């Protein structure tokens, strides 16, 4: 049971890191869009390429976050089931 809880806590940390990356990525995209609106055609071309790259990174991270959250849900179910079994036995063992 402790291994499952340890794994779950690790996933929580990974989730926080991914959410931070996504937040930063969105911020960069908005900054870039604001700069494109005030720029020349040359900057627009570079900006579009950068936006496309950032969008690709964002999609990869969102997919990774989805799979991480699925794994986290499965571990939460194992922890819940393990707790229920311990309570049924009445011994508090894990």
Secondary structure by P-SEA (a helix, b strand, c coil): caaaaaaaaaaaaaaaaaaaaaaaaaaaaaaaaaaaaaccaaaaaaaaaaaaaaaaaaaaaaaaaaaaaaaaaaaaaaaaaaaaaaaaaccccc
